[in-house]
């Protein structure tokens, strides 16, 4: 079953290492894509719910969540909430997701729960019953569990945030191996969209060496845009805002706008190919 139509592309942000800027990238890449005219949905599949919090969705207002979608109790459309960013919506997460793996472990279609929900949303878009989105960004938990497998099985491509520190490549081979396994068994069309280097500090010689090593290892799979370490990016989530709303002129905001443009360029190249 193919999810994406000309109307919608599904990009998954995945890395089993925590603290690499995955959720921050989901929030701010989504905001930047919306700022340049795309309609974007962020699907929060992390039980911690940080993407939802960072987009200003208070926990008491998450009456429905991706837990309800994964357990088949609600459609994805019913769960979606608007954010303060025009053109950007979120399907929020709650701690209930912690138990979803046990709840669906006996289901034969357990790797395809998200795919089915997205497919249903696309069908509603096709008949005009739902306005829908041009991009769906799925924020995964920092582990290669059933939630992440669901995301990969539903995706067109994977965006891998990678921190510019010594252990950056640790675990990357495991993630790439998992993507390859999912491609062989669950989603033959799955590709690596790109690797985005995050938390870059130009004053740190090691950070520059990591950038060079990653580019040498992965070549043009690495985005040209590098996300700098920036205090405004770190502060924004505590205010329930993407950094583009918190401080549009800071270097972090400008980097995410460049990344969004680069994502669009790669998408256009894929369509031409």
N, C-alpha and C positions, 0 to 999 in steps of 0.2 A: 504494500500500500504506500503510495507516494503522498506525502503531506503537502509539500510546497506546490503552489501554482505560481503563475506570473505575479500573483498578488502578494505573496508572503514568503519570506526566507527565515529559516530557523537556525540561529547561531547559538551554540552552547559554550559557556565559559567554564572551563574545567581545569583543575589542577589539584591533585590529592594533597599537596603541601598547603598548610595553612599560612596565612600572613603574607601572601604574594601579591595582594591587591586585586584579587578576583572579583569580590563584591564591589569594591570601589570602581573597578573598570566597568562592571555591568551597569552600575548606576550612571556613571558619567559618559560612557559610550552611548548608552540609551538616550540620555539627555541631549548629547551632541547630535545624534542622528535626528532626533525630534526637532532640534533647532534648525537643521538644514532642510526640513520639510517632510521627513518620513513620519509615518505613524508607527509607534513602537510599543510593544508589550514586553515587560520584564516579568518572567515567571520565576518566582522565588521558590526554589526547591531545597533550600538549606533550612533545617529545623531552627537554626538560630534566628532566622528572619531578619538579618542585618540589612539586606537590600530593601525590605519593606520599611524598616525603621529609617534608613537613610533617605527614603523618598517621602518621609513625613506621614506614614501610615501608623497611627497609634495602635498599640496591641489591643486595646479595648474595642477598636473599631474593626477588628478582623473576625467578624462573625462567621464568614466563610473564608476558606483558605485552600491552598493547593492540596492539603490533606483530603478535603472533600472531593477534589478532582481525582486524586490518585486512588481513592477507595470507591469511586464510581457513584458517589452520592450527589454530586453536582456537576454541571457542565463547566467548562473553563470560562465561558461567557458570563455565567452567573457569579463567578468569583472575582472577576476583574474590577478594579477600582481605578478611578482617575487620580492623577497626581496634580501637584501645583504646576507642572510643566505641560504646556499645551502640546497635545499629540503624544504624550507619554502616559501609559497606564501600567499597572502592576497587578499581578495575581499574587497576593501576599501569602506569607508562610506563617505557621504557628508551630509550637513545640509538639503538637500532635503528630507531626511528621516523623518524630523519633520512633513511633511504633508502627509506622505504615509498612515497613519491610516484613514484620511478622504477620501483619493482617493480610497481606496479599501474597505471601510466600507460597501458598498452596494453589494459586491461580495459574492456569496454563499460560495466560496472556500477561503474566506479571512484568515482563520487560517492555510491554507495549502500552501501558496505561496512559502515559503522556502522549504517545503517538496517536492513540485513538481519540483523545480529547482535542488535540490540535486538528486532526482530520475532521472532526465534527464541526469545529469552528470554521474551518475552510469551506465546508459544505454550506454552512449558514451564510458565509460571505458571498458565495457564488450565486445564491438565490436572492441576495439583497436583504436577508433577514438580520444581518449584522454588519456593521461598518468595517470592522476588522482592522488588520495591521499590515504594513509592508515588511516589518521586521519583528521577530520574536527573539529576545535574548533570554536564555535560561541560565540562572545562577545556581551552580551546583554546590553541594557540601564539599568540604575538604577531605574527601575520601572516595574510593572507587567502589561505592556500595550500589544497591539496587536503584536508588534514586538517580545516581549518576548514569547508570546503565540505561535507565528509562530516557534520560535526556539525550544520550548518545544515539539511542535507537530511533529517536524522533527527529534528529538534527539533519540539516543539510551540511553544516560545517562546524568545526571546533575552533574556538579562539582560546589560546593558552597564555594566560598571564604568567610571566616569569620574573622573579625578583632579581635585581642586579647585585647579588651577593654570592659568597663562596659556594654555597650549596645549591646554586640555581639549577644545575643540571641533575642534581640528585633526585631521582624519582621521575624525571622527564621521560627516560626510556621506558619506565613502567607504564606511564600514561600513553605514550605512543604505541606500546604493545597492546594496551587495552583497546585503544581506538582501532587498531588493526584487527583484533579479535571481534569487535563489534561489527566491523566492516564485513568480515568473512561470514559471520553467523546471523546477524540481525539487521544490518543496514548497509547493503553493498554500495550505496551512493555516498557514504560518509567520507568527508575530506577534512584535512587540516586547513582551515582558512588562513591562519597565521599565528605567530607567537609575538606577543607584545611584551617588551621589556619594561618593567616598572621599577619605581623607587630608585631611579638613577641619580647618583650624586657625582657631579663632574669633578669634585675635589678629591674623590677617592680613586686612587690608581687601580685598585682591585675592581671597582665597578666598571671601569673602562676595559679592563682585561676580560671581565665576564662578558661584556657586550661583544668584544672581538671573538671570544671563544664560541659564543652561541651563534653568531653570524657565520663563523667558519664551519660549524657543525650542521646548521640547518639552512644556510644560504638564503635564498629569496623567500623562504617560508617566514622569515622574521620581518615584521613591519619596519619600515623606515622610521616611523615615529617612535620615540622613546619617551616614556612618561617619567618626569623628574620627581625626585623626592621634594615635596612641597608642603609646608605647614598648613596652607589654606585647604589643600585636599584632605588633610587629616582632620581639620577642624569641622569641615562642612557636615559630616554625618551627625555630629552632636546637636546640630541645629535642624536636623531633619530635612536637609537640602542637598541636592547635587552641588558640586563645587561651581558649576556654571551659573547657578542662581546665587550662590554665596559670594563669589568674587569672580566675575567674568574675565577680568583683566589679568588675573594671576597666571603664572606660567603653566600651572597644572590644567586650568581650563583651556588655555590655548593649545596645549598638547592633545587634549581629548578631542577638540574640534578638528585638529589635523588628523588624528587617528580615524575619526568618523569619515572624513573625506577619503582617506586611504582605503577604508573598508568599502565604501561605495565604488571607488575605482576598481578594486579587485572584483567586486560583484559584477560590474559592467564588463570586465575582461572575461569573466566566466560565462556570461551570457553570450558574448560574441563568439567564444570558443565553442 
